[in-house]
Amino acid sequence: MAEPPHIEVRDLELAYGSSVIMRDLNFSIRRGEVFVIMGGSGCGKSTLLRQLIGLKPTQRGDILYDGVSLVRASVAQRAALQRRFGVLFQSGGLWSWLTLAENVALPLQQHTCLAPSQIDQIVRLKLAWVGLRGFEDFYPAQLSGGMAKRAGLARAMALDPEIVFFDEPGAGLDPVTARRLDELILQVRDSFGTTVVVVTHELESIYRIADRAVFLNAERRTMTAWGPPRQLATEAEDPAVREFLSGGPAAATRRAALKPVAP
């Protein structure tokens, strides 16, 4: 018997007022997979992510976590669901006036009853895990873009969440730094069994990390493909999906060199 989905999206509509961006979104995300939300600029990827984590009200449709509706949840139920999430925003989302250690400690202070010494130990472990051992007392302004993203990931993982959401993690990073962040995303899945949801338009990252993906077509204002990216690149019925996933001859050459992720 198939395991029920960790996340299920049913008949979801993305809209700002009367302006509909996407409609009829229906897909599910398996527990412990890396799932990518992909598409061109302006198709609603980040808007969808904001609805998935409850930062934007849902006007139509439903989002379920292990069968529990985020849309219909009470305030207390919604808060309980959101405590299962970790989020890495595009900018890293660090508080500029706090050190890295203080940033990572904040969710532990707010949502646990751990002693300060225990929190300090967890903070050091999380920062060491993302390669930032010795940077505990640095401020965000003292970091490179890649370091800030890794610090943001350490904070997102502070409470050992079941699900981690990434909004354009590779944006503004050089290829080597972006690849290192992709490796950390895969470590999140492989080491902790975490379900990972990534918004990105970066082809190399999509092919490197995604188990499955959904494509949002801005012209049709709906999803037009859902499945493993390598399969969609040749078998998707929508030509816009195949065009997006081809990226031209240079991208195809680079993609061929990328090692596929085992299912």
Protein Blocks (a to p, Z undefined) as FASTA:
>chain_A
ZZddfbdcehiacdehjbcfbghiacdddehiacddeddehilpmmmmmmmnopaccfbd
cddeehiafklpcfklmmmmmmmpccddfklopafkbcfklmmmmmmmmmmccdfklmmm
mmmmmmmmnopghilmpcfklpcfklmmmmmmmmmmmnopabdcdehklgoiafklmmmm
mmmmmmmmmmnopacddddfbfklmmmmmmbdcdddfklopafbdcdfklmmmmpmblkl
mmmmnnpaklmmmmmmpccddZZ
